[in-house]
Amino acid sequence: MSKSYDVDKAVSDLIKRAVPEFLVVALDDDSADRPRRIDPRGTVWIRDGELADPDIDLSPPSYHYTHRIPIEIAAYTSSEPLRVVLARMAGRIGDAITADRFLGDLVNYIDVTALELVNLNTAIVGGQTQKGGMFDIVATYSTNSPL
C-alpha cells in the first residue's frame, strides 16, 4: 500500500473511534458517495486525501508531503442549536487528533484547519433546517518513495 493510503486509512479509523455514534462515510466504504439524506444522529464524510507536490531531498532520496484530507460534517435534528452539535462533532475529532499528533508514528505531524459552517438547504422553502461544516485534516510526512 502507499503511504498516502495508509494515512487516509489511519485518519478514517481515528475519526470512527472519536465519533462512534455518528454515521461515518469513509474511503473504505463501497458507496463513498454522499448519501441523499443526513443520518438523524449526524454524518461525517471523509474524502480521499489530496497530496501537494512534495519537497525532495536528493541524498538519500526523501519526499516530504503535505497531505490534506477534507472532512465534511452535517446534522439536521437536535434539541440544541445545530451549530453547537457541529462544533461538538468537530471538537471531538480535533481532540482525537490532539491526543495522537503522529498517528502512531505514521506521520511527522497532523493538525486541523478551522471549521467552516454552511447552511445545506437554503434553496428548499419550508424544508427542515440542515447545517453542515467543512474542515481539513493536514498531515505532514516523509517517505523514501513517491509512490
C-alpha positions in Angstrom: 0.0 0.0 0.0 1.0 3.6 -0.5 1.9 5.9 2.4 -0.9 8.3 1.4 -3.5 5.5 1.5 -2.1 4.4 4.9 -2.6 8.0 6.2 -6.1 8.2 4.8 -7.0 4.9 6.4 -5.5 5.9 9.8 -7.4 9.2 9.8 -10.6 7.3 8.9 -10.1 4.9 11.8 -9.3 7.7 14.2 -12.5 9.6 13.3 -14.6 6.4 13.6 -13.2 6.0 17.1 -13.7 9.6 18.0 -17.4 9.8 17.0 -18.8 6.3 17.0 -22.4 7.4 17.4 -22.4 9.3 14.0 -22.6 7.8 10.6 -19.1 7.9 9.1 -18.7 7.5 5.3 -15.1 6.9 4.5 -12.8 5.8 1.7 -13.1 2.2 2.7 -16.9 2.2 2.2 -18.1 0.8 -1.1 -20.5 3.6 -1.5 -18.4 6.6 -0.6 -20.7 9.0 -2.4 -22.6 11.4 -0.3 -25.9 9.8 1.0 -29.0 11.6 -0.1 -30.1 12.0 3.5 -28.2 13.0 6.6 -28.4 10.5 9.3 -30.5 11.8 12.2 -27.6 11.4 14.6 -25.2 13.2 12.3 -23.0 12.3 9.4 -19.2 12.6 8.8 -17.8 12.3 5.2 -14.1 11.6 4.9 -12.9 12.5 1.4 -9.8 11.0 -0.2 -6.8 13.0 0.7 -5.0 15.4 -1.6 -1.3 15.5 -1.8 0.6 18.7 -2.6 3.8 18.4 -4.7 6.5 17.1 -2.4 9.7 18.8 -1.4 12.5 16.5 -2.4 15.9 15.8 -0.7 18.2 14.1 -3.2 20.7 12.2 -1.0 19.3 10.0 0.2 16.0 10.4 -1.8 13.3 11.7 0.6 9.9 13.0 -0.4 8.2 15.4 2.1 4.5 15.7 1.7 1.7 17.9 2.9 -1.5 15.7 2.8 -4.9 17.4 3.1 -7.9 15.2 4.0 -11.2 17.0 3.5 -13.8 16.3 6.2 -17.5 17.3 5.9 -19.9 17.0 8.8 -23.7 17.5 8.9 -26.6 17.4 11.3 -30.3 18.2 10.9 -32.1 17.3 14.1 -31.3 18.1 17.7 -32.8 19.6 20.8 -29.9 22.1 20.8 -28.7 24.5 18.2 -27.2 22.8 15.2 -24.0 24.9 15.3 -23.4 23.6 18.8 -23.9 20.0 17.6 -21.5 20.5 14.7 -18.9 22.3 16.9 -19.1 19.3 19.3 -18.6 16.8 16.4 -15.6 18.7 15.1 -14.2 19.2 18.6 -14.3 15.5 19.3 -12.4 14.8 16.1 -9.9 17.6 17.0 -9.5 16.2 20.5 -8.6 12.7 19.0 -6.1 14.3 16.7 -4.6 16.3 19.6 -4.2 13.0 21.5 -2.3 11.4 18.7 -0.4 14.1 16.7 1.7 11.4 14.9 -0.9 8.8 14.1 1.1 6.2 15.9 4.4 7.3 14.2 2.9 7.2 10.7 3.3 11.0 10.1 5.6 13.7 11.3 2.6 15.8 12.5 -1.1 16.1 12.0 -3.4 19.2 12.6 -6.8 20.5 11.6 -8.0 23.7 9.9 -10.8 25.9 11.2 -14.4 24.7 10.9 -16.4 26.5 8.3 -20.2 26.3 8.8 -22.7 26.3 5.9 -26.5 26.0 5.5 -27.3 23.0 3.4 -30.9 23.6 2.5 -31.2 27.3 1.6 -33.0 26.5 -1.7 -35.7 24.4 -0.1 -38.6 26.6 1.1 -40.1 25.2 4.3 -37.5 22.4 4.4 -36.1 21.1 7.7 -33.1 23.1 8.8 -29.8 21.4 8.0 -26.3 22.6 8.8 -23.0 21.4 7.7 -19.4 22.1 8.3 -16.1 21.6 6.5 -12.5 21.4 7.6 -9.3 19.7 6.5 -7.1 17.4 8.4 -3.5 18.2 7.4 -0.8 15.5 7.8 2.9 16.1 7.0 5.2 13.1 6.5 8.3 11.9 4.6 8.8 8.8 2.6 11.6 7.3 0.5 9.3 6.6 -2.4 6.9 8.9 -4.3 4.5 6.0 -4.7 
